[in-house]
Amino acid sequence: MEIKQRVREQFGATAESYVRSRSHAFGHDLGRLLEWASVRPGELALDVATGGGHTGLALARHGARVILLDLTPEMLQAARRNAIASGIAPAGFIAADAEALPLADRCVSLLTCRIAPHHFADPAAFVREVARVLEPGGRFLLIDSLSPADHELDELVNELERRRDTSHVRSYTLAEWCGFLAAAGLRVERVEVIDRRHEWEDWTVRSGMSEAARDALARWLLGQERLCRFLDVEFDRGSIRSFRDDKVLILASSPKLRPQAVPRPEG
């Protein structure tokens, strides 16, 4: 099955659970994103792969005019309901592909994408679209799961994610993200790695796993000693209670237009 169809099916079936997710609605990483965004009142922002709308609605609370965009119609409907319940009126809702944004060149000053690109088929294409729609001097704020530079751990971390959710494509390393951004002509301004702890039950139930599938995943993880150490797995009476992983927060900017040189008068 084509990855984008898997994404639509996965998140179409679990949309409301992501609206209710406390780690998506709050989270230290969201607070840091808002600090770095330095939202200017009235500026036009785009939140790509908005999910339950939490990031976009937070930007709106800080004064931005925000467009919420997501590939999955059911997820976008859930974000719309979340906005209504929150008393916030975004600038718009768009069902579209992150790798083919239906917006004009240089039309937004702020673009965010939080905990989503590991589901993208072509993250380099997405970053090129970011560079296209950002106005000169515009800011791009990315948060996503970060894969370790160690090759074995990289493979194990991504295997865990795929076993939990078949729409997972890949969590990338910091070097890979910096490469995508540089190739698109965006300049990395700031980077922060954020340690985040997940409750095992919430993490597995939210993705729609059956009890049998959750048990099988736990058995697989417990058989990966090095991965368990890396994830700092915590137990409660012999069962997995929680684990940690890394998220990366990146602030990148679009180049500002250089002022045109004024020709000198002849003579």
Buried (B, 14 or more C-beta within 10 A) or exposed (E): EEBBEBBBBBBBEBBBBBBEBEBBBEBEBBEBBBEBBEBBEEBBBBBBBBBBBBBBBBBBBBEBBBBBBBBBBBBBBBBBBBBEEBEBEBBEBBBBBBBEBEBEEBBBBBBBBBBBBBBBBBBBBBBBBBBBBBBEEBBBBBBBBBBBEEEEBBEBBBBBBEBBBBBBBBBBBBEBBBBBBEEBBBEBEEBBEBEBEBBBEBBBBBBBBEEEBBEEBBEEBBEBEEBBEBBEBEEEEEEBEBBEBBBBBBBBBBEEEEEEEEEEEEE
